[in-house]
Amino acid sequence: MLGAARRQLGSGPMLGQVLRRLRSAAAAEATRGYSAAAKEMTVRDALNSALDEEMSADPSVFLMGEEVGEYQGAYKISKGLLDKYGPDRVLDTPITEAGFTGIGVGAAYHGLRPIVEFMTFNFSMQAIDHIINSAAKSNYMSAGQISVPIVFRGPNGAAAGVGAQHSQCYAAWYAHVPGLKVLTPYSAEDARGLLKAAIRDPDPVIFLENELLYGESFPVSAEVLDSSFCLPIGKAKIEREGKDVTITTYSKMVGYALQAAEILSKEGISAEVINLRSIRPLDRAAINASVRKTNRLVTVEEGFPQHGIGAEICMSVVEESFEYLDAPVERIAGADVPMPYAANLERMAVPQVDDIVRAAKRACYRAVPMAATA
């Protein structure tokens, strides 16, 4: 390509400009090439492979929940595991969240590593006493004598058309509790690496998946596909670098934030998108480092606004990086109402890409502030 350019343009300043552009484009393509050439994997398959490999590596790991065995999971996350590991390690339970969660916590007390699947995290409310009082507090109350290596996993947050009782985000609920770790994967890499980390961890982990992401495909490298692959708990990932505004988010909203960043880039705003991955512990260092670079912050979450994840991030930045802020923090969250059933109202109740774009523009003083339009 470079040789062809030389032949057509000869020498001189024009050739130099063209060559610089070509080298820049080639470098960008090389950067993308690793992902572009990588294998594609759905979030569903990433979770399934992580479960399979961890169960194969450690006989103390077992899975329990409603329809995880014979039906192979309500969302087919446990497909093939019953045939491979048998009913002693893939246990179909009755519709009794309080019962089987308590059994799982008791098994963890005795050195096993249970993975408790909730068909939706809305149903975890039936078992919340076991999760918080039995699992989260036992290590502290026993002065470290009792370890509780258990994972509570399943779909969390809004799906589509399932009403208020099946659409709630529990990230802030569980992130409030000392003794729990709370993980929120977005991509196939997140799902695979974080689930492996959760299963290997000595403490109880809340693993919040998203139903609408199960069928999404993402590029995964050979490193991610290796059975030893594992992501560190408590470390965020910068999904897209930028210099004008920081956007923090997690789970499905990461995809929305990336779409918003692409739109903003066409209008001259360079947005940095942080995939939190871990809600508790929260990577405050990564968040504050980004804000100190961009001097602006937009937080995005599906959950209710009051006492939410965005509020905690805002406070962290106020405490540690207030003097770096050049604009008020913008917080995007779900509407402060139970989730409507009607599709048009449901869409209005959860953040959309346009909401993120408008918030970033306000932070960059590129749009009329909300107060001025009220």
Salt bridges, closest charged atoms under 4 A:
GLU29 OE1 - ARG32 NH2 2.41
ASP52 OD1 - LYS84 NZ 2.93
GLU53 OE1 - ARG192 NH2 2.91
GLU53 OE1 - LYS196 NZ 2.76
GLU54 OE2 - LYS196 NZ 2.91
GLU54 OE2 - ARG200 NH2 2.89
ASP58 OD2 - ARG113 NE 3.83
GLU117 OE1 - ARG153 NH1 2.60
GLU189 OE2 - ARG277 NH2 3.06
ASP190 OD1 - ARG277 NE 2.66
ASP201 OD1 - LYS181 NZ 2.92
ASP203 OD2 - LYS181 NZ 3.49
GLU209 OE2 - ARG153 NE 2.61
GLU239 OE1 - LYS237 NZ 3.84
ASP244 OD1 - LYS243 NZ 3.59
GLU262 OE1 - ARG240 NH1 2.93
GLU267 OE1 - LYS361 NZ 2.81
GLU272 OE1 - LYS293 NZ 2.52
GLU302 OE2 - LYS252 NZ 3.20
GLU312 OE2 - ARG284 NH2 2.91
GLU330 OE1 - ARG362 NH2 3.08
ASP355 OD1 - ARG358 NH2 2.70
